[in-house]
């Protein structure tokens, strides 16, 4: 069995929650087991019991009990294959990548690994790599990864206080009314009968879920009109789960290729090449194309742009533009 491990918190881990720190230290150990260790008091901070949300400080000593790692980790086999992603911006503080559709940002919920695990494997000498924010697995586009604890906390504060500009390109079904520029509809998150995470719009104060719904605001601009479709620029003022997908569906214009909130028959036909002259489209058309924030170290305003993926451009090329 492994021995007790004592770790002194350095600059790279100061300010981190205890649970997140342990998940990094005990790679491959299930989250449920990590939280069980904390609740049982087997993890100690400065020789005392601590909670999962305890913030670690520089110089703290964390006692980690003996934990047997999964066989593949013990034998040195990587838990995720190393992979680099298209870089839009990088310096000593952060990385901005153009995430492909179909790739999760992290492991969990039935996914063994995601962007962050693969990037850590590809950069084994990196002391610190953490996701600043999230993108749905089906969404492509700009994703920020912090290379320092100070960058992570600084950027997350900007996201939390809505000081960032995030704009997405979305192709939706139907003709969007250009005068409809603001969607201000609360959203309620829940689990369906299969345990899947879902979100619904709440439009009445009498709704049973009204108290749990959170205000959500999306700004919409019609970028291009096509016969039967509309290309939109959507800037989110709040960052709720599935916000754009549910807001646009609630407005009567679901996103093309959205398997949770879209039109099944249309998505199936496009994936099989049964519409638009046989052109196949097999993903959700939602792309994080623009991101604006202040650099966490210099304060300089940074504006990043990720062009539409080739498969999205190819779909637009076969659509008929309307006046």
C-alpha positions in Angstrom: 0.0 0.0 0.0 1.2 3.6 -0.6 2.4 5.6 2.4 1.0 8.7 3.9 1.8 11.7 1.8 2.4 15.2 3.2 2.4 18.1 0.8 3.3 21.7 1.6 1.2 24.2 -0.4 3.2 26.4 -2.8 2.3 29.4 -5.0 0.8 27.1 -7.6 -1.8 25.6 -5.2 -2.4 28.5 -2.8 -6.0 29.7 -2.9 -7.3 26.4 -4.3 -10.1 24.5 -2.7 -9.1 21.3 -0.8 -11.3 19.0 -2.9 -9.9 20.4 -6.2 -6.3 20.1 -4.9 -6.9 16.5 -3.9 -8.4 15.6 -7.3 -5.2 16.9 -8.9 -2.9 15.0 -6.4 -4.9 11.8 -6.6 -5.4 11.6 -10.4 -7.5 8.6 -11.3 -9.2 8.2 -7.9 -13.0 8.6 -8.2 -14.4 11.8 -6.9 -16.8 10.0 -4.6 -13.8 8.3 -2.8 -11.9 11.7 -2.5 -15.0 13.3 -0.8 -15.4 10.2 1.4 -11.8 10.7 2.6 -12.4 14.3 3.5 -15.7 13.6 5.3 -14.0 10.8 7.3 -11.3 13.2 8.5 -8.5 11.2 6.9 -7.3 14.3 5.0 -5.8 16.8 7.4 -4.7 20.4 6.9 -2.1 21.6 9.4 -3.0 18.5 11.5 -6.7 19.4 11.7 -9.9 18.3 10.0 -11.0 20.3 7.0 -13.9 20.6 4.7 -14.0 20.1 0.9 -14.4 23.9 0.4 -11.5 24.8 2.7 -9.2 27.3 0.9 -5.6 26.3 1.1 -3.0 28.9 2.0 0.7 29.2 1.2 2.7 27.0 3.6 -0.2 24.8 4.7 0.6 21.2 5.2 -1.9 18.7 3.7 -1.8 15.1 5.0 -3.1 12.7 2.3 -3.8 9.2 3.5 -2.7 6.1 1.6 -4.8 5.6 -1.4 -4.5 2.7 -3.9 -4.7 4.2 -7.4 -6.4 2.4 -10.3 -4.2 -0.2 -11.9 -3.6 1.7 -15.1 -2.3 4.8 -13.2 -0.1 2.7 -10.9 1.5 1.0 -13.9 2.3 4.4 -15.5 -0.2 4.2 -18.3 -1.7 7.6 -19.0 -5.4 8.0 -18.0 -5.9 10.1 -21.2 -4.0 10.1 -24.5 -1.8 13.3 -24.8 -3.3 15.8 -27.2 -2.6 19.4 -28.2 -5.4 21.6 -29.5 -5.3 24.5 -32.0 -3.8 27.5 -30.1 -5.4 30.9 -30.6 -3.3 32.7 -27.9 -0.7 31.6 -25.4 1.7 33.3 -23.0 3.1 32.4 -19.6 -0.2 33.0 -17.9 -2.9 31.4 -20.0 -3.8 29.4 -23.1 -6.7 30.0 -25.4 -7.6 27.0 -27.7 -10.1 26.5 -30.4 -11.9 23.4 -29.0 -13.4 21.0 -31.6 -17.0 19.9 -31.3 -17.5 16.5 -29.8 -14.7 16.9 -27.2 -15.6 17.3 -23.5 -13.7 19.9 -21.6 -13.1 17.5 -18.7 -13.8 13.9 -17.7 -16.9 12.9 -15.8 -20.6 12.1 -16.5 -19.7 9.0 -18.5 -16.7 10.6 -20.2 -13.3 9.3 -19.2 -11.3 12.4 -20.1 -11.5 15.7 -21.9 -9.5 18.7 -23.0 -7.8 19.4 -19.7 -6.7 15.8 -19.0 -5.3 15.4 -22.5 -3.5 18.7 -22.4 -1.9 17.8 -19.1 -0.7 14.6 -20.6 0.7 16.4 -23.6 2.5 18.9 -21.3 3.9 16.8 -18.4 6.3 19.5 -17.2 3.5 22.1 -16.8 3.1 22.8 -13.1 -0.4 24.2 -13.4 -3.2 23.8 -16.0 -6.8 24.5 -15.1 -10.0 25.3 -17.0 -11.1 28.9 -16.6 -14.7 28.2 -17.8 -16.7 25.5 -19.6 -18.1 24.7 -23.1 -20.6 22.0 -23.8 -19.2 18.9 -25.4 -21.1 19.6 -28.6 -20.0 23.3 -28.8 -16.8 24.3 -30.6 -14.7 27.4 -30.1 -12.7 29.5 -27.7 -11.8 27.9 -24.4 -9.4 29.5 -21.8 -7.0 27.5 -19.7 -5.0 29.1 -16.9 -1.3 28.3 -16.5 -1.0 30.0 -13.1 -3.2 30.2 -10.0 -3.3 34.0 -10.2 -4.5 33.9 -13.8 -7.2 31.4 -12.9 -8.7 33.4 -10.0 -8.4 36.7 -12.0 -10.1 35.4 -15.1 -12.8 33.6 -13.1 -13.6 36.8 -11.2 -14.1 38.5 -14.6 -16.5 35.8 -15.8 -18.4 35.8 -12.5 -18.8 39.6 -12.5 -19.8 39.5 -16.2 -16.8 41.6 -17.3 -16.1 39.4 -20.3 -17.7 39.4 -23.7 -18.6 36.0 -25.1 -20.2 35.8 -28.5 -21.4 32.6 -30.2 -22.4 31.8 -33.8 -25.5 29.7 -34.0 -27.4 28.5 -37.0 -31.1 28.1 -36.1 -34.2 26.8 -37.9 -36.5 29.4 -39.4 -36.5 33.1 -40.1 -35.3 35.1 -37.1 -37.1 38.4 -36.5 -34.2 41.0 -36.6 -36.1 43.1 -34.1 -35.9 40.4 -31.5 -32.6 41.4 -29.9 -32.9 40.5 -26.3 -34.0 37.2 -24.6 -34.5 37.7 -20.9 -36.0 34.5 -19.7 -35.2 32.7 -16.4 -33.9 29.1 -16.7 -34.4 26.1 -14.4 -31.9 23.3 -14.3 -33.0 19.7 -13.5 -32.3 16.0 -14.1 -34.6 14.0 -16.4 -35.8 10.5 -15.7 -32.6 9.1 -17.1 -30.4 11.3 -14.8 -29.5 13.6 -17.8 -28.9 17.3 -17.1 -31.6 19.4 -18.7 -32.7 23.0 -18.7 -36.1 24.6 -19.3 -37.4 28.2 -19.7 -39.6 29.5 -16.9 -42.1 32.1 -18.2 -44.5 32.5 -15.3 -44.1 33.4 -11.6 -46.8 30.7 -11.0 -44.5 28.0 -12.4 -43.6 25.5 -9.7 -39.9 26.0 -10.5 -40.1 29.8 -10.6 -38.2 30.2 -7.3 -35.3 28.0 -8.4 -35.0 29.6 -11.9 -32.2 32.0 -12.5 -32.4 35.1 -14.5 -30.7 34.6 -17.9 -30.0 37.2 -20.6 -28.9 36.6 -24.2 -28.4 39.4 -26.8 -29.1 38.3 -30.3 -28.1 39.8 -33.7 -29.2 38.4 -37.1 -25.9 37.9 -39.0 -27.3 36.3 -42.2 -30.7 35.1 -43.4 -31.1 32.0 -45.4 -34.0 30.1 -46.9 -35.4 28.3 -43.8 -32.5 29.1 -41.6 -30.8 32.0 -39.8 -27.2 32.6 -38.7 -27.1 34.5 -35.4 -24.5 36.1 -33.2 -25.5 35.5 -29.6 -23.7 37.4 -26.8 -24.5 36.0 -23.3 -24.7 38.4 -20.4 -25.1 35.4 -18.0 -23.4 32.1 -18.2 -26.2 29.5 -17.4 -26.1 25.8 -18.4 -27.3 25.4 -22.0 -28.4 29.0 -21.9 -28.2 29.7 -25.7 -29.6 26.4 -26.7 -32.7 26.8 -24.5 -33.3 30.5 -25.1 -33.3 30.0 -28.9 -35.5 26.9 -28.7 -37.9 28.8 -26.4 -38.0 31.6 -29.0 -39.1 29.0 -31.6 -35.8 28.7 -33.4 -33.8 25.6 -32.2 -30.2 25.3 -33.1 -29.4 23.0 -36.1 -28.0 19.7 -34.9 -28.9 20.2 -31.2 -29.7 16.7 -30.0 -31.3 17.8 -26.7 -33.4 20.8 -27.6 -33.5 20.7 -31.4 -35.7 19.0 -34.1 -34.9 15.3 -34.2 -36.2 14.7 -37.7 -34.3 17.6 -39.2 -31.1 16.7 -37.4 -31.4 13.1 -38.5 -32.0 14.1 -42.1 -29.0 16.4 -42.2 -26.7 13.8 -40.6 -27.7 11.3 -43.3 -27.4 13.8 -46.2 -31.2 13.6 -46.9 -31.5 17.4 -47.1 -29.7 20.3 -48.9 -28.6 18.3 -51.9 -27.1 15.4 -50.0 -24.8 17.6 -47.9 -24.1 15.9 -44.5 -23.9 17.8 -41.2 -23.4 15.8 -38.1 -22.8 18.2 -35.2 -24.5 21.1 -33.4 -24.0 24.4 -35.1 -22.9 26.4 -32.0 -19.5 27.9 -32.0 -17.8 30.2 -29.4 -16.3 32.6 -31.9 -15.4 35.7 -29.9 -14.1 36.3 -26.4 -13.0 39.6 -24.8 -11.4 40.0 -21.4 -8.7 41.8 -19.6 -5.4 40.1 -19.3 -5.1 38.8 -15.7 -1.5 40.1 -15.3 -1.2 43.2 -17.4 -4.8 44.4 -17.5 -4.6 44.8 -21.3 -7.9 44.2 -23.1 -7.6 41.0 -25.1 -10.1 40.1 -27.9 -9.8 36.7 -29.5 -11.6 35.3 -32.5 -12.0 31.7 -33.7 -13.2 31.3 -37.2 -16.1 28.9 -38.0 -15.0 25.3 -38.4 -14.8 24.0 -42.0 -17.9 21.8 -41.6 -19.9 24.8 -40.5 -18.7 27.0 -43.4 -19.4 24.1 -45.8 -23.0 24.0 -44.5 -23.5 27.7 -44.9 -22.1 27.5 -48.5 -25.0 25.2 -49.6 -27.8 27.3 -48.0 -29.7 29.8 -50.1 -29.2 33.4 -49.0 -32.4 35.5 -48.8 -32.6 39.2 -49.3 
